[in-house]
């Protein structure tokens, strides 16, 4: 009976470690996919309309904030792929708290980039949807519905990416503080 309990307690850290690594891999893959999807949606969002013989178009490249979100997601996607490869190397070589500290710093930096991109794009999106009567800025989403819907979807996916990176940051920080047995 004592042998069974000893075997169970020895396997527990291994199972916990496997669950942690599996969660890290899953969240990093979700972050990569979300970054690529958000960038693709933003870069391909455009709409041309004709209002009384006047042709108007809306593109993501007309807004520095939308460009910032698109390029931020490209950078975060690439660096998240690199962190996934780093995580695989860490697992093969044996984990050490210092390795997770580097992952923590990486995740914190990537999360900060996504926060900035989401905040900027959300602000411009809100102005496009609702306008600002005090400054005379008109809403454009009444006329450019397709463009606004794609931009909104892109920003929403970026917020999903932000949540994944927040969870990765917290778990990496927690793991980097634990001493190796």
Number of C-alpha atoms within 10 A of each C-alpha: 6 7 8 9 10 11 11 11 11 11 12 12 11 11 11 11 14 13 12 15 15 12 15 19 18 14 20 24 17 18 26 23 17 24 31 22 20 27 27 16 22 27 20 14 19 18 16 14 13 10 9 6 7 7 9 12 12 18 18 22 16 10 12 13 21 26 19 20 30 29 17 22 30 19 18 25 25 15 16 24 17 13 18 20 13 15 20 14 12 14 15 9 9 9 16 16 17 15 17 22 18 16 23 22 14 20 27 19 15 23 22 15 18 26 18 15 23 26 15 17 24 19 12 16 22 14 16 18 18 15 17 13 9 6 7 8 12 14 17 17 18 12 16 19 13 16 22 24 15 19 26 20 15 29 26 16 22 28 20 17 28 22 17 22 27 17 16 24 23 14 18 24 20 14 21 20 12 12 9 10 4
